[in-house]
Amino acid sequence: MGRPDFEELEVYKLAESLANEIWEIVKKWDYFTKDTMGKQIVRSADSVCANIAEGRGRYNDQDNRRFVKIALRLFVRNSKLVKISIS
């Protein structure tokens, strides 16, 4: 078995870029905001990448779809958290 090629996926690259950008934004927040909302947003963004990678490394399409669905739900959750944090 070869190394999973998740890093070549465009969706993974986009998710990783977004996660890195979120990290940079959250680092600038005050302590309270960073400790409450910031941690949730960062973890959620990182989990999107992790689930895409995990799904790509699975051996069948059913497992892959399950992890992609998890990544999508995390992305939606993260979108809501970002909207809350900037309002």
All heavy atoms as an XYZ file, in Angstrom:
715
protein
N       0.843     -1.190      0.000
C       0.000      0.000      0.000
C       0.879      1.242      0.000
O       1.830      1.349      0.744
C      -0.902     -0.011      1.231
C      -1.836      1.175      1.263
S      -2.833      1.211      2.752
C      -1.936      2.430      3.669
N       0.563      2.191     -0.849
C       1.317      3.430     -0.921
C       0.806      4.458      0.066
O      -0.198      4.261      0.747
N       1.507      5.539      0.123
C       1.126      6.640      1.008
C      -0.149      7.291      0.484
O      -0.264      7.557     -0.716
C       2.263      7.647      1.021
C       2.002      8.815      1.914
C       3.232      9.709      1.968
N       2.855     10.894      2.670
C       3.284     12.103      2.365
N       4.133     12.267      1.393
N       2.891     13.140      3.044
N      -1.104      7.562      1.367
C      -2.329      8.236      0.914
C      -1.999      9.585      0.274
O      -1.111     10.298      0.719
C      -3.136      8.425      2.195
C      -2.610      7.404      3.131
C      -1.159      7.229      2.776
N      -2.722      9.925     -0.762
C      -2.427     11.132     -1.526
C      -3.343     12.304     -1.184
O      -3.599     13.156     -2.025
C      -2.509     10.825     -3.018
C      -3.889     10.328     -3.430
O      -4.700     10.002     -2.552
O      -4.146     10.266     -4.640
N      -3.799     12.354      0.063
C      -4.746     13.401      0.443
C      -4.182     14.802      0.249
O      -4.921     15.737     -0.038
C      -5.226     13.215      1.889
C      -4.147     13.359      2.915
C      -3.835     14.597      3.443
C      -3.449     12.251      3.370
C      -2.843     14.741      4.390
C      -2.468     12.373      4.322
C      -2.152     13.621      4.834
N      -2.862     14.964      0.380
C      -2.267     16.292      0.245
C      -2.370     16.836     -1.178
O      -2.184     18.026     -1.401
C      -0.815     16.269      0.705
C      -0.699     16.051      2.205
C       0.741     15.919      2.666
O       1.593     15.486      1.876
O       0.987     16.239      3.837
N      -2.664     15.969     -2.134
C      -2.816     16.395     -3.524
C      -4.257     16.802     -3.850
O      -4.508     17.386     -4.898
C      -2.375     15.265     -4.458
C      -0.914     14.918     -4.303
C      -0.516     13.685     -5.077
O      -1.277     13.270     -5.974
O       0.547     13.129     -4.776
N      -5.184     16.507     -2.968
C      -6.582     16.843     -3.200
C      -6.789     18.353     -3.070
O      -6.351     18.969     -2.096
C      -7.488     16.133     -2.190
C      -7.523     14.618     -2.239
C      -8.306     14.085     -1.045
C      -8.151     14.151     -3.536
N      -7.491     18.926     -4.029
C      -7.761     20.365     -3.996
C      -8.574     20.740     -2.758
O      -8.322     21.775     -2.130
C      -8.489     20.793     -5.269
C      -8.607     22.285     -5.420
C      -7.278     23.002     -5.572
O      -6.306     22.406     -6.063
O      -7.208     24.190     -5.185
N      -9.529     19.916     -2.383
C     -10.354     20.217     -1.212
C      -9.508     20.211      0.065
O      -9.721     21.025      0.961
C     -11.557     19.241     -1.113
C     -11.108     17.825     -0.791
C     -12.571     19.729     -0.093
N      -8.537     19.324      0.134
C      -7.644     19.303      1.303
C      -6.794     20.571      1.337
O      -6.630     21.187      2.389
C      -6.742     18.067      1.296
C      -5.808     18.051      2.474
C      -6.239     17.573      3.709
C      -4.513     18.546      2.372
C      -5.400     17.588      4.805
C      -3.677     18.566      3.467
C      -4.112     18.086      4.685
O      -3.282     18.114      5.779
N      -6.266     20.962      0.184
C      -5.446     22.176      0.119
C      -6.243     23.404      0.554
O      -5.737     24.253      1.290
C      -4.911     22.379     -1.292
C      -3.882     21.352     -1.714
C      -3.496     21.567     -3.167
C      -2.588     20.481     -3.683
N      -2.281     20.646     -5.116
N      -7.488     23.486      0.100
C      -8.342     24.613      0.492
C      -8.645     24.595      1.980
O      -8.595     25.635      2.648
C      -9.642     24.586     -0.320
C      -9.524     24.915     -1.796
C     -10.829     24.592     -2.521
C      -9.148     26.371     -1.995
N      -8.960     23.418      2.512
C      -9.268     23.295      3.935
C      -8.047     23.643      4.784
O      -8.161     24.326      5.806
C      -9.747     21.882      4.250
N      -6.874     23.199      4.356
C      -5.646     23.501      5.091
C      -5.334     24.990      5.056
O      -4.950     25.589      6.071
C      -4.487     22.697      4.513
C      -3.201     22.857      5.290
C      -2.091     22.001      4.738
O      -1.942     21.936      3.496
O      -1.375     21.411      5.548
N      -5.524     25.599      3.899
C      -5.292     27.037      3.766
C      -6.236     27.826      4.670
O      -5.821     28.770      5.351
C      -5.480     27.445      2.307
O      -5.341     28.821      2.154
N      -7.497     27.424      4.686
C      -8.478     28.085      5.556
C      -8.111     27.901      7.028
O      -8.162     28.854      7.811
C      -9.884     27.540      5.290
C     -11.003     28.126      6.137
C     -11.128     29.634      5.912
C     -12.314     27.427      5.839
N      -7.716     26.693      7.406
C      -7.333     26.426      8.798
C      -6.133     27.284      9.205
O      -6.112     27.854     10.304
C      -7.021     24.943      8.990
N      -5.155     27.393      8.324
C      -3.979     28.223      8.629
C      -4.364     29.692      8.780
O      -3.860     30.388      9.667
C      -2.922     28.065      7.536
C      -2.275     26.698      7.555
O      -2.292     26.000      8.567
N      -1.719     26.302      6.431
N      -5.253     30.150      7.927
C      -5.709     31.536      8.009
C      -6.480     31.777      9.311
O      -6.313     32.811      9.965
C      -6.586     31.854      6.797
C      -6.725     33.327      6.541
C      -7.363     33.613      5.191
O      -7.025     32.932      4.199
O      -8.189     34.534      5.149
N      -7.310     30.830      9.680
C      -8.062     30.944     10.935
C      -7.115     31.014     12.122
O      -7.303     31.827     13.030
C      -9.079     29.794     11.060
C     -10.238     30.035     10.085
C      -9.587     29.642     12.497
C     -11.206     28.875      9.962
N      -6.091     30.162     12.131
C      -5.096     30.205     13.208
C      -4.506     31.610     13.335
O      -4.377     32.143     14.448
C      -3.967     29.209     12.924
C      -4.156     27.871     13.537
C      -4.731     26.771     12.965
C      -3.774     27.468     14.852
N      -4.720     25.711     13.834
C      -4.127     26.109     15.009
C      -3.158     28.122     15.916
C      -3.896     25.396     16.172
C      -2.925     27.403     17.074
C      -3.293     26.065     17.198
N      -4.111     32.198     12.225
C      -3.488     33.523     12.251
C      -4.446     34.588     12.771
O      -4.045     35.477     13.514
C      -2.969     33.908     10.860
C      -1.808     33.053     10.389
C      -0.621     33.066     11.346
O      -0.244     34.157     11.828
O      -0.079     31.980     11.618
N      -5.695     34.512     12.398
C      -6.696     35.480     12.861
C      -6.942     35.324     14.355
O      -6.932     36.296     15.110
C      -8.006     35.330     12.060
C      -7.791     35.775     10.613
C      -9.138     36.121     12.714
C      -8.912     35.401      9.675
N      -7.152     34.083     14.791
C      -7.493     33.826     16.199
C      -6.337     34.201     17.129
O      -6.562     34.677     18.240
C      -7.929     32.348     16.388
C      -8.046     31.992     17.864
C      -9.259     32.114     15.679
N      -5.101     34.041     16.682
C      -3.942     34.386     17.516
C      -3.949     35.858     17.929
O      -3.393     36.214     18.957
C      -2.634     34.079     16.782
C      -2.278     32.617     16.782
C      -0.819     32.375     16.428
C      -0.545     32.554     14.971
N       0.840     32.173     14.601
N      -4.605     36.694     17.149
C      -4.629     38.134     17.418
C      -5.753     38.550     18.371
O      -5.802     39.696     18.797
C      -4.768     38.903     16.101
C      -3.594     38.691     15.166
C      -3.858     39.339     13.842
C      -2.763     38.968     12.841
N      -3.101     39.381     11.489
N      -6.658     37.645     18.691
C      -7.796     37.978     19.547
C      -7.357     38.132     21.001
O      -6.334     37.604     21.421
C      -8.866     36.896     19.455
C      -9.571     36.834     18.140
C      -9.413     37.663     17.076
C     -10.534     35.867     17.743
N     -10.234     37.286     16.047
C     -10.934     36.189     16.431
C     -11.113     34.773     18.373
C     -11.885     35.449     15.736
C     -12.058     34.028     17.687
C     -12.440     34.373     16.387
N      -8.193     38.830     21.776
C      -7.924     38.949     23.207
C      -8.095     37.584     23.877
O      -8.666     36.658     23.297
C      -8.856     39.991     23.845
C     -10.311     39.569     23.813
O     -10.721     38.755     24.658
O     -11.039     40.057     22.910
N      -7.583     37.470     25.102
C      -7.539     36.169     25.782
C      -8.920     35.520     25.909
O      -9.091     34.339     25.604
C      -6.908     36.307     27.173
C      -6.942     35.009     27.923
C      -6.035     34.007     27.647
C      -7.925     34.769     28.895
C      -6.087     32.782     28.307
C      -7.984     33.559     29.554
C      -7.063     32.573     29.266
O      -7.120     31.376     29.909
N      -9.914     36.272     26.359
C     -11.234     35.686     26.589
C     -11.829     35.133     25.293
O     -12.307     34.009     25.259
C     -12.192     36.718     27.200
C     -13.575     36.164     27.407
C     -13.855     35.319     28.471
C     -14.600     36.479     26.515
C     -15.120     34.789     28.646
C     -15.877     35.951     26.695
C     -16.134     35.111     27.756
N     -11.793     35.919     24.258
C     -12.365     35.486     22.981
C     -11.601     34.296     22.422
O     -12.189     33.336     21.912
C     -12.363     36.650     21.970
O     -12.982     37.786     22.569
C     -13.106     36.288     20.700
N     -10.291     34.342     22.521
C      -9.457     33.245     22.045
C      -9.742     31.969     22.839
O      -9.821     30.874     22.274
C      -7.982     33.624     22.210
C      -7.029     32.756     21.462
C      -5.570     33.111     21.716
C      -5.285     34.580     21.658
N      -3.868     34.904     21.848
N      -9.911     32.117     24.151
C     -10.110     30.959     25.020
C     -11.489     30.327     24.857
O     -11.647     29.127     25.059
C      -9.895     31.371     26.483
C      -9.813     30.185     27.413
O      -9.045     29.245     27.115
O     -10.522     30.186     28.439
N     -12.470     31.110     24.487
C     -13.826     30.572     24.353
C     -14.130     30.211     22.899
O     -14.107     29.043     22.528
C     -14.860     31.589     24.878
O     -14.671     32.834     24.217
C     -14.737     31.776     26.380
N     -14.366     31.183     22.090
C     -14.754     30.944     20.697
C     -13.567     30.530     19.827
O     -13.696     29.659     18.962
C     -15.393     32.214     20.130
C     -16.030     32.024     18.792
S     -17.424     30.894     18.792
C     -18.642     31.859     19.654
N     -12.421     31.127     20.061
C     -11.248     30.865     19.227
C     -10.824     29.409     19.215
O     -10.537     28.837     18.159
N     -10.779     28.797     20.381
C     -10.379     27.388     20.464
C     -11.338     26.490     19.687
O     -10.916     25.556     19.021
C     -10.315     26.936     21.919
C      -9.119     27.460     22.660
C      -9.110     26.947     24.092
C      -7.916     27.443     24.853
N      -7.904     26.972     26.252
N     -12.614     26.779     19.785
C     -13.603     25.972     19.061
C     -13.425     26.097     17.555
O     -13.478     25.100     16.825
C     -15.022     26.415     19.436
C     -15.426     26.064     20.838
C     -16.869     26.466     21.084
O     -17.759     26.015     20.374
N     -17.087     27.318     22.063
N     -13.208     27.313     17.089
C     -13.069     27.548     15.658
C     -11.804     26.866     15.128
O     -11.835     26.220     14.083
C     -13.063     29.057     15.352
C     -14.439     29.657     15.656
C     -12.669     29.329     13.910
C     -14.486     31.162     15.605
N     -10.705     27.014     15.845
C      -9.439     26.411     15.414
C      -9.549     24.891     15.383
O      -9.135     24.246     14.414
C      -8.287     26.874     16.331
C      -7.052     26.022     16.127
C      -7.965     28.341     16.067
N     -10.100     24.305     16.431
C     -10.241     22.843     16.467
C     -11.134     22.339     15.335
O     -10.853     21.320     14.706
C     -10.819     22.405     17.811
C      -9.836     22.445     18.932
C     -10.456     21.843     20.197
N      -9.615     22.113     21.330
C      -9.997     22.733     22.435
N     -11.244     23.136     22.557
N      -9.158     22.935     23.423
N     -12.204     23.044     15.101
C     -13.123     22.646     14.040
C     -12.450     22.730     12.674
O     -12.573     21.815     11.852
C     -14.365     23.542     14.081
O     -15.274     23.179     13.089
N     -11.712     23.801     12.421
C     -11.023     23.961     11.136
C      -9.955     22.881     10.951
O      -9.818     22.309      9.865
C     -10.400     25.351     11.044
N      -9.205     22.597     11.993
C      -8.189     21.544     11.909
C      -8.821     20.173     11.695
O      -8.275     19.328     10.990
C      -7.326     21.524     13.168
C      -6.360     22.693     13.239
O      -6.138     23.353     12.202
O      -5.816     22.941     14.330
N      -9.980     19.963     12.283
C     -10.661     18.678     12.144
C     -11.180     18.439     10.731
O     -11.267     17.290     10.286
C     -11.823     18.582     13.138
O     -11.323     18.485     14.445
N     -11.517     19.500     10.019
C     -11.931     19.345      8.624
C     -10.789     18.696      7.845
O     -10.980     17.694      7.150
C     -12.330     20.700      7.990
C     -12.540     20.555      6.493
C     -13.581     21.258      8.645
N      -9.592     19.232      7.988
C      -8.418     18.676      7.302
C      -8.161     17.232      7.735
O      -7.897     16.360      6.897
C      -7.173     19.502      7.606
S      -7.243     21.190      7.022
N      -8.225     16.992      9.027
C      -7.941     15.652      9.546
C      -8.930     14.624      9.011
O      -8.542     13.493      8.675
C      -7.969     15.677     11.070
N     -10.186     14.987      8.905
C     -11.190     14.040      8.413
C     -11.065     13.789      6.913
O     -11.298     12.669      6.450
C     -12.593     14.506      8.783
C     -12.943     14.106     10.184
O     -13.255     12.961     10.445
N     -12.837     15.049     11.112
N     -10.676     14.791      6.161
C     -10.427     14.576      4.734
C      -9.266     13.599      4.568
O      -9.340     12.648      3.789
C     -10.144     15.907      4.013
C     -11.410     16.767      3.974
C      -9.619     15.654      2.596
C     -11.170     18.203      3.538
N      -8.209     13.812      5.321
C      -7.038     12.922      5.249
C      -7.395     11.514      5.705
O      -7.014     10.524      5.061
C      -5.907     13.489      6.100
N      -8.118     11.408      6.792
C      -8.512     10.103      7.318
C      -9.368      9.338      6.318
O      -9.167      8.148      6.087
C      -9.276     10.283      8.629
C      -9.741      9.004      9.278
C      -8.664      8.282     10.060
O      -7.634      8.909     10.357
O      -8.858      7.091     10.361
N     -10.314     10.025      5.731
C     -11.182      9.374      4.749
C     -10.427      8.913      3.518
O     -10.684      7.831      2.988
N      -9.476      9.704      3.083
C      -8.696      9.345      1.898
C      -7.826      8.113      2.166
O      -7.549      7.331      1.265
C      -7.831     10.524      1.479
C      -7.111     10.325      0.187
C      -8.085     10.173     -0.957
N      -7.346     10.178     -2.219
C      -7.906     10.248     -3.388
N      -9.216     10.338     -3.480
N      -7.182     10.236     -4.473
N      -7.432      7.930      3.396
C      -6.590      6.797      3.745
C      -7.355      5.506      3.980
O      -6.761      4.460      4.259
N      -8.661      5.555      3.896
C      -9.482      4.363      4.103
C      -9.475      3.484      2.865
O      -9.169      3.922      1.772
C     -10.924      4.751      4.470
C     -11.031      5.416      5.815
C     -10.544      4.467      6.878
N     -10.431      5.119      8.161
C     -10.702      4.524      9.299
N     -11.087      3.269      9.325
N     -10.560      5.181     10.424
N      -9.855      2.244      3.066
C      -9.718      1.253      2.006
C     -10.975      1.050      1.163
O     -10.937      0.332      0.183
C      -9.290     -0.081      2.611
C      -8.007      0.058      3.382
C      -7.997      0.031      4.766
C      -6.810      0.265      2.711
C      -6.819      0.179      5.462
C      -5.624      0.412      3.400
C      -5.638      0.363      4.787
O      -4.471      0.518      5.472
N     -12.073      1.649      1.565
C     -13.276      1.490      0.746
C     -14.035      2.814      0.670
O     -13.844      3.713      1.483
C     -14.169      0.355      1.277
C     -14.663      0.594      2.685
O     -15.269      1.626      2.953
N     -14.416     -0.340      3.595
N     -14.873      2.910     -0.328
C     -15.609      4.150     -0.581
C     -16.572      4.509      0.547
O     -16.786      5.683      0.841
C     -16.380      4.053     -1.894
C     -15.462      4.083     -3.104
O     -14.304      4.531     -2.957
O     -15.899      3.664     -4.187
N     -17.152      3.498      1.184
C     -18.106      3.762      2.262
C     -17.423      4.488      3.424
O     -17.960      5.460      3.950
C     -18.735      2.458      2.748
C     -19.823      2.663      3.777
C     -20.479      1.352      4.177
O     -20.097      0.287      3.741
N     -21.475      1.444      5.039
N     -16.245      4.026      3.829
C     -15.504      4.711      4.890
C     -15.113      6.115      4.464
O     -15.215      7.060      5.245
C     -14.242      3.930      5.252
C     -14.484      2.864      6.294
O     -15.567      2.863      6.909
O     -13.578      2.029      6.496
N     -14.654      6.244      3.231
C     -14.256      7.556      2.729
C     -15.431      8.527      2.782
O     -15.299      9.659      3.262
C     -13.714      7.431      1.305
C     -13.175      8.747      0.781
O     -12.947      9.685      1.516
N     -12.996      8.823     -0.513
N     -16.594      8.091      2.316
C     -17.789      8.958      2.338
C     -18.146      9.376      3.761
O     -18.538     10.520      3.992
C     -18.973      8.246      1.685
C     -18.943      8.281      0.177
C     -20.276      7.838     -0.415
N     -20.618      6.472     -0.050
C     -20.272      5.399     -0.739
N     -19.555      5.520     -1.837
N     -20.646      4.197     -0.349
N     -18.012      8.449      4.696
C     -18.337      8.768      6.094
C     -17.456      9.905      6.612
O     -17.947     10.861      7.225
C     -18.170      7.520      6.967
C     -18.571      7.734      8.407
C     -18.650      6.419      9.161
N     -17.399      5.707      9.224
C     -16.512      5.818     10.217
N     -16.763      6.626     11.232
N     -15.396      5.133     10.212
N     -16.160      9.842      6.335
C     -15.257     10.887      6.811
C     -15.465     12.204      6.062
O     -15.326     13.283      6.643
C     -13.801     10.420      6.720
C     -13.417      9.525      7.856
C     -13.499      8.161      7.726
C     -12.999     10.056      9.062
C     -13.162      7.318      8.772
C     -12.659      9.233     10.121
C     -12.744      7.864      9.980
N     -15.804     12.126      4.786
C     -16.093     13.345      4.029
C     -17.348     14.024      4.587
O     -17.397     15.251      4.716
C     -16.232     13.045      2.521
C     -16.806     14.230      1.769
C     -14.882     12.642      1.939
N     -18.349     13.237      4.949
C     -19.560     13.809      5.550
C     -19.245     14.476      6.892
O     -19.785     15.544      7.205
C     -20.623     12.729      5.742
C     -21.283     12.310      4.452
C     -22.308     11.221      4.691
C     -22.929     10.737      3.399
N     -23.884      9.650      3.610
N     -18.382     13.850      7.675
C     -17.969     14.461      8.948
C     -17.263     15.785      8.683
O     -17.538     16.791      9.343
C     -17.065     13.500      9.753
C     -17.858     12.285     10.230
C     -16.431     14.225     10.940
C     -17.001     11.156     10.786
N     -16.362     15.792      7.702
C     -15.638     17.024      7.354
C     -16.612     18.118      6.919
O     -16.463     19.280      7.311
C     -14.621     16.743      6.247
N     -17.606     17.753      6.141
C     -18.595     18.733      5.690
C     -19.379     19.295      6.870
O     -19.590     20.508      6.965
C     -19.544     18.103      4.669
C     -20.630     19.015      4.110
C     -20.029     20.233      3.427
C     -21.518     18.249      3.149
N     -19.806     18.439      7.790
C     -20.535     18.925      8.976
C     -19.657     19.852      9.813
O     -20.129     20.863     10.335
C     -21.026     17.750      9.810
C     -22.214     17.031      9.196
C     -22.894     16.090     10.153
N     -22.030     15.083     10.723
C     -21.886     13.838     10.273
N     -22.552     13.447      9.205
N     -21.081     12.983     10.867
N     -18.374     19.520      9.938
C     -17.462     20.389     10.690
C     -17.298     21.735     10.000
O     -17.219     22.773     10.660
C     -16.100     19.708     10.848
C     -16.061     18.554     11.840
C     -14.796     17.740     11.644
C     -16.148     19.080     13.263
N     -17.243     21.715      8.677
C     -17.130     22.966      7.935
C     -18.351     23.852      8.168
O     -18.223     25.055      8.407
C     -16.945     22.698      6.437
C     -16.855     23.951      5.628
C     -15.694     24.689      5.611
C     -17.945     24.400      4.904
C     -15.614     25.870      4.872
C     -17.882     25.569      4.167
C     -16.710     26.303      4.149
N     -19.529     23.253      8.124
C     -20.764     24.005      8.366
C     -20.765     24.554      9.793
O     -21.089     25.726     10.020
C     -22.009     23.126      8.104
C     -23.274     23.799      8.584
C     -22.108     22.787      6.624
N     -20.364     23.719     10.749
C     -20.281     24.163     12.150
C     -19.320     25.335     12.272
O     -19.607     26.334     12.947
C     -19.809     23.011     13.029
C     -19.612     23.388     14.474
C     -19.082     22.180     15.262
N     -19.029     22.467     16.673
C     -17.950     22.960     17.278
N     -16.866     23.208     16.600
N     -17.977     23.202     18.573
N     -18.191     25.224     11.608
C     -17.194     26.281     11.685
C     -17.709     27.577     11.071
O     -17.453     28.659     11.581
C     -15.901     25.845     10.990
C     -14.687     26.482     11.603
O     -14.708     26.846     12.761
N     -13.659     26.628     10.817
N     -18.455     27.455      9.983
C     -19.040     28.648      9.366
C     -19.951     29.375     10.350
O     -19.934     30.604     10.433
C     -19.831     28.258      8.117
O     -19.008     27.674      7.167
N     -20.741     28.603     11.083
C     -21.644     29.205     12.077
C     -20.836     29.879     13.188
O     -21.172     30.982     13.627
C     -22.562     28.150     12.692
C     -23.482     27.492     11.696
C     -24.508     28.456     11.177
C     -25.457     27.742     10.239
N     -26.308     28.646      9.518
N     -19.775     29.216     13.667
C     -18.954     29.793     14.727
C     -18.285     31.089     14.280
O     -18.208     32.054     15.046
C     -17.895     28.796     15.182
C     -18.379     27.575     15.953
C     -17.253     26.580     16.176
C     -19.009     27.991     17.288
N     -17.821     31.114     13.052
C     -17.184     32.339     12.531
C     -18.210     33.461     12.461
O     -17.921     34.599     12.865
C     -16.525     32.079     11.148
C     -16.143     33.382     10.487
C     -15.330     31.156     11.305
N     -19.405     33.168     11.980
C     -20.452     34.204     11.915
C     -20.789     34.737     13.294
O     -20.962     35.942     13.478
C     -21.709     33.630     11.254
C     -21.575     33.475      9.764
C     -22.855     32.914      9.148
C     -22.649     32.710      7.661
N     -23.810     32.115      7.012
N     -20.864     33.847     14.276
C     -21.134     34.282     15.651
C     -20.002     35.164     16.166
O     -20.226     36.187     16.798
C     -21.350     33.070     16.580
C     -22.643     32.358     16.221
C     -21.326     33.470     18.042
C     -22.799     30.983     16.874
N     -18.772     34.761     15.886
C     -17.615     35.478     16.440
C     -17.437     36.874     15.848
O     -16.866     37.744     16.496
C     -16.336     34.669     16.257
O     -15.973     34.616     14.896
N     -17.906     37.094     14.624
C     -17.711     38.424     14.022
C     -18.943     39.311     14.173
O     -18.927     40.461     13.777
C     -17.316     38.327     12.525
C     -18.383     37.617     11.699
C     -15.984     37.643     12.379
C     -18.109     37.599     10.215
N     -19.992     38.770     14.780
C     -21.197     39.602     14.943
C     -21.171     40.382     16.227
O     -20.365     40.261     17.074
C     -22.449     38.738     14.904
O     -22.446     37.781     15.921
